[in-house]
Amino acid sequence: MRALKASFHSAAFSSNLKRVKSYSPNSKVMAVLKANAYGHGLIEAARALNDADGFSVLTLSEAIELREHGFTQHLLLLEGFFKPYEVKICSLMGIGAVIHHAQQIDYINQVKPVKPIDVHLKVNTGMNRLGFMPKDVDLILKQLEESPYINKIVIMTHFSDADGEKGVASQLACFNEIKGIDIYERSVANSAAIIKYPETHFEWVRPGIMLYGASPFDDKTGNDFQLKPVMSLRSEIIAIQTLEESQSVGYGSVFTAPHKMTVGIVACGYADGYPRHAPSGTPLMVDGVITQTVGRVSMDMLYVDLSSLPNAGVGSSVELWGKGVLVDEVARQSHTVGYELLCAISASSRVPMEYQHG
């Protein structure tokens, strides 16, 4: 059996949720579980995060699955309804929805749900992706307030640069200038804002990546914020090659040995979710020792420098990322973000997953 597997540590989820609450002790927590909980498994993640006040997902099927597994938290569809029939299901199952365009309100009025629906009204404060313009919010709120089919209303927006130099000041000012919204519960803070901008900690916060132990900032890792990695991706050395000086390894011959060296072949490739664009020098750990990749990642395998590990051989353990090698570090070397790497594991059907509780 191929050695590659992903392990998930439930206790790390619980620890990271406590960190969220320590940053924003007066806010309710809407844990973001979209994309199969960032590749960690929807139901297992929800179980580990059961102390959260709500769960947000992308699709109705995810919300239904959570309800069918007995979760009673506030559930939220982050992109709202796509078709009118979804309104009825949400009403019957107590699932809330983001409202970001007028047609979604039309769906509600068309279906006339028996049980009123909780909605999060999304305001476009500068992300320019989803949401109503601030000047239209007053009219939309009146429509929602007058509707017998709407229950609780939360006002929300999403920051485009909470993790960057621009920050949140402009968007937050735009949000706060909307008249009358302070009588509603508000939700604006993502992971970066939770950590960096306490002025965004309204009635709700929406942590995503920090729950999984990774950093929302390119120049920081989860360790900088006392977050614990939930996922460990591990494999083994399946072959050893000795390169003479000037010999290469892998497709494209992109790595040439500067001297005689030992290279280990690892059972993990881009078909498993490891980034193909990870360059030579990307960190990983062999038998508990940090070393680095060499050559181009192929579909099923990648290559590791074993020159400083004379005792390593076939069967030696390899951590691609986890507690010893943070996913943030692999992402930085690969010019991407930890979000992408974690989600990619879920997208691959070739990586067995195991859950470690306690």
C-alpha positions in Angstrom: 0.0 0.0 0.0 1.3 3.5 -0.9 2.6 5.3 2.1 1.2 8.7 1.4 -1.5 9.9 3.8 -3.0 13.0 5.4 -3.5 13.0 9.2 -5.8 15.4 11.0 -5.4 16.4 14.6 -8.7 17.3 16.2 -7.1 18.8 19.3 -5.4 21.4 17.1 -8.8 22.5 15.8 -10.0 23.1 19.4 -6.8 25.0 20.3 -7.2 27.2 17.2 -10.8 28.0 18.0 -9.7 29.0 21.5 -7.2 31.4 19.9 -9.9 33.0 17.8 -12.0 33.5 21.0 -9.0 35.0 22.7 -8.6 37.6 20.0 -12.4 38.4 19.9 -13.9 37.4 23.2 -17.1 39.4 22.8 -17.9 38.1 19.3 -19.8 35.0 18.2 -17.7 32.7 15.9 -18.9 31.7 12.4 -16.4 29.0 11.5 -15.8 28.8 7.7 -16.1 25.2 6.6 -16.3 25.7 2.8 -14.3 23.5 0.4 -14.8 20.4 2.5 -13.4 22.4 5.5 -10.4 23.5 3.5 -9.6 19.9 2.6 -9.9 18.6 6.2 -13.2 16.9 6.0 -16.5 18.7 6.6 -18.0 16.5 9.3 -14.8 15.8 11.3 -13.9 19.5 11.3 -17.4 20.4 12.5 -17.2 17.9 15.3 -13.8 19.3 16.4 -15.2 22.9 16.1 -18.5 22.1 17.8 -18.0 25.0 20.3 -18.4 27.5 17.4 -21.6 29.5 17.2 -22.1 28.9 13.5 -20.7 27.2 10.4 -20.6 28.8 7.0 -20.4 26.7 3.8 -20.7 27.3 0.1 -23.2 24.7 -1.1 -26.6 23.7 0.1 -25.5 20.0 0.1 -22.8 20.8 2.7 -25.4 22.6 4.9 -27.8 19.7 4.6 -25.0 17.2 5.5 -24.3 19.2 8.6 -27.9 19.2 9.7 -28.3 15.5 9.0 -25.3 14.9 11.3 -27.1 16.7 14.1 -25.3 20.0 14.1 -27.6 22.7 15.6 -25.4 25.7 15.0 -26.4 28.6 12.8 -25.7 27.5 9.3 -24.9 30.0 6.5 -24.7 29.7 2.7 -21.9 32.1 1.8 -23.2 32.7 -1.8 -26.8 32.3 -0.9 -29.5 30.7 -3.1 -28.7 29.7 -6.6 -32.2 28.5 -7.4 -35.7 29.1 -5.9 -36.2 25.5 -4.7 -33.2 26.0 -2.3 -35.3 28.6 -0.4 -37.8 26.0 0.7 -35.1 23.6 1.8 -33.3 26.3 3.8 -36.6 27.3 5.4 -37.5 23.7 6.5 -34.0 22.9 7.8 -33.2 26.2 9.4 -30.3 27.2 7.1 -29.5 30.9 6.7 -28.3 32.5 3.5 -26.2 35.4 2.3 -28.2 37.8 0.2 -26.0 39.7 -2.3 -28.3 40.5 -5.3 -31.9 41.4 -5.8 -32.9 38.1 -7.5 -32.3 36.2 -4.3 -34.9 38.4 -2.6 -37.2 37.6 -5.5 -36.6 33.9 -4.9 -37.7 34.2 -1.3 -40.9 36.2 -2.2 -41.7 33.7 -5.0 -41.4 30.6 -2.8 -43.1 32.2 0.2 -41.4 29.9 2.8 -43.5 28.7 5.7 -40.7 29.3 8.2 -39.0 32.7 7.9 -35.3 32.6 6.9 -32.3 34.2 8.6 -30.3 36.3 6.1 -26.9 38.0 6.0 -27.1 41.1 3.8 -23.8 41.5 2.0 -22.5 45.0 1.3 -19.9 45.7 -1.3 -17.5 48.1 0.4 -14.6 47.8 -2.1 -14.0 44.1 -2.7 -16.1 44.5 -5.8 -17.0 40.8 -5.9 -20.4 40.3 -4.3 -22.8 42.6 -2.5 -25.1 45.6 -2.7 -23.7 49.0 -3.0 -23.8 51.0 0.3 -26.2 53.6 -1.2 -28.8 50.8 -1.8 -28.6 49.2 1.6 -31.3 51.3 3.2 -33.9 50.4 0.5 -32.9 46.7 0.7 -33.2 46.6 4.4 -36.7 48.1 4.2 -37.7 45.3 1.8 -36.3 42.7 4.1 -37.8 44.1 7.2 -41.2 44.3 5.6 -41.1 40.7 4.3 -42.9 38.1 6.4 -40.5 35.5 5.0 -37.4 37.0 6.6 -36.4 36.3 10.2 -33.1 37.7 11.6 -30.9 40.1 9.5 -27.2 40.4 9.9 -25.2 43.0 7.9 -21.9 41.8 6.5 -19.0 42.7 4.2 -15.7 41.2 3.1 -12.2 42.8 3.3 -10.0 42.5 0.2 -6.7 43.6 1.9 -6.9 42.7 5.6 -3.8 40.6 5.0 -2.0 43.3 3.1 -0.5 46.8 3.3 -3.8 48.6 2.4 -5.5 47.1 5.5 -9.2 47.6 6.3 -9.5 51.3 7.1 -11.2 52.4 3.8 -13.7 49.5 3.7 -14.5 49.7 7.4 -15.2 53.4 7.1 -17.5 52.8 4.2 -19.3 50.1 6.1 -19.6 52.2 9.3 -21.0 55.2 7.3 -24.1 53.2 6.3 -26.9 54.7 8.4 -28.8 52.5 10.8 -26.8 49.3 10.6 -25.7 49.5 14.2 -29.1 48.1 15.3 -28.3 44.9 13.5 -25.7 42.2 14.2 -22.7 42.7 12.0 -20.1 40.4 10.5 -16.9 41.7 8.8 -13.8 40.1 10.3 -12.0 37.3 8.5 -8.9 35.6 9.9 -6.5 38.5 9.1 -8.8 41.1 10.6 -9.4 39.0 13.7 -5.7 38.9 14.3 -4.8 42.5 13.3 -7.8 44.7 13.5 -9.8 44.5 16.8 -12.0 47.4 15.6 -13.6 44.9 13.2 -14.7 42.5 16.0 -18.5 43.1 15.8 -21.2 40.7 16.9 -19.8 38.0 14.6 -16.3 37.1 13.4 -15.7 34.7 10.5 -12.4 32.8 10.9 -11.2 30.6 8.1 -7.6 29.7 7.6 -6.5 30.3 11.2 -8.8 27.5 12.3 -6.7 25.2 10.3 -3.4 26.4 11.9 -2.1 28.4 9.0 -1.4 32.1 8.7 -3.5 34.6 6.6 -0.3 36.7 6.2 2.4 36.0 3.5 5.2 37.0 5.9 4.1 35.1 8.9 3.3 31.5 9.8 0.7 30.0 12.1 3.4 29.6 14.8 3.6 33.4 15.0 0.0 33.5 16.3 0.2 30.4 18.5 -1.9 28.4 16.0 -1.4 24.6 15.6 -1.4 22.9 12.3 -4.3 20.5 11.9 -3.2 18.6 8.8 0.0 16.6 8.4 0.9 15.2 5.0 3.3 12.3 5.3 4.9 9.7 3.0 8.1 7.6 2.7 11.2 7.3 0.6 10.6 4.6 -2.0 13.9 4.7 -3.8 17.5 6.1 -3.6 19.6 7.5 -6.4 23.2 8.7 -6.3 23.9 11.6 -8.6 27.4 12.4 -9.8 28.5 16.0 -10.3 26.5 17.6 -13.2 23.9 14.9 -13.4 20.3 15.9 -13.2 17.1 14.4 -11.8 13.5 14.6 -12.9 11.6 16.1 -15.8 13.2 19.0 -17.6 16.6 18.4 -15.9 15.9 21.6 -14.0 18.2 20.5 -11.1 21.8 19.6 -11.7 23.9 18.2 -8.9 26.7 20.6 -7.9 28.6 17.7 -6.5 28.1 14.0 -5.8 24.9 13.7 -3.8 22.2 11.3 -2.6 18.6 11.8 -3.7 15.6 10.2 -2.2 12.4 9.5 -4.3 9.3 10.4 -2.3 5.8 8.9 -3.0 3.9 12.1 -3.5 3.3 14.3 -6.6 1.1 16.9 -8.0 -1.7 14.4 -8.6 -1.8 14.1 -4.8 -2.2 17.8 -4.3 1.5 18.8 -3.8 2.3 21.9 -5.8 4.0 21.1 -9.1 5.5 24.6 -9.1 7.3 24.0 -5.8 10.9 24.8 -6.7 14.1 23.1 -5.6 14.8 24.2 -2.0 11.2 23.7 -0.8 11.5 22.4 2.8 10.4 19.0 4.0 11.5 16.6 6.7 13.0 13.2 6.5 13.3 11.1 9.7 12.7 14.2 11.7 15.4 16.3 10.0 14.7 19.3 7.8 16.0 19.1 4.3 14.8 20.2 0.9 13.4 19.2 -2.5 15.4 19.1 -5.7 14.1 19.0 -9.2 10.6 19.3 -10.7 7.7 17.7 -8.9 6.2 15.0 -11.1 2.7 13.5 -11.1 3.4 10.8 -8.5 6.8 11.6 -7.1 9.2 14.3 -5.9 12.8 14.3 -5.0 14.6 15.2 -1.8 18.3 15.9 -1.0 19.6 13.3 1.4 23.2 14.3 1.3 23.2 15.3 5.0 21.2 12.3 6.0 23.5 9.2 5.6 21.2 6.9 7.5 18.1 7.7 5.4 16.9 5.0 3.0 14.0 3.3 1.5 11.2 3.4 4.1 12.4 6.6 5.8 9.5 8.8 6.9 8.8 12.1 5.1 6.7 15.0 6.3 5.6 17.2 3.4 4.0 19.6 5.8 2.6 19.4 9.3 4.1 20.2 12.7 7.7 20.1 11.6 7.4 21.8 8.2 4.6 24.4 8.3 2.3 24.5 5.2 2.9 28.3 5.2 6.6 27.7 4.5 5.8 25.3 1.6 3.3 27.8 0.2 5.8 30.7 0.4 8.4 28.7 -1.5 5.8 27.8 -4.1 4.6 31.4 -4.5 1.1 30.5 -3.4 -1.0 30.4 -0.1 -1.6 27.7 2.4 -5.3 27.7 1.5 -4.5 26.3 -1.9 -2.3 23.5 -0.7 -4.7 22.4 2.0 -7.7 22.4 -0.3 -5.7 20.5 -3.0 -5.5 17.4 -0.7 -9.3 17.2 -0.6 -9.5 17.5 -4.3 -7.2 14.4 -4.8 -9.0 11.1 -4.3 -5.6 9.4 -3.9 -4.7 10.6 -0.4 -6.1 8.4 2.4 -7.2 10.5 5.4 -7.0 9.5 9.1 -8.3 11.5 12.1 -6.5 11.6 15.4 -8.8 12.5 18.3 -7.7 13.8 21.7 
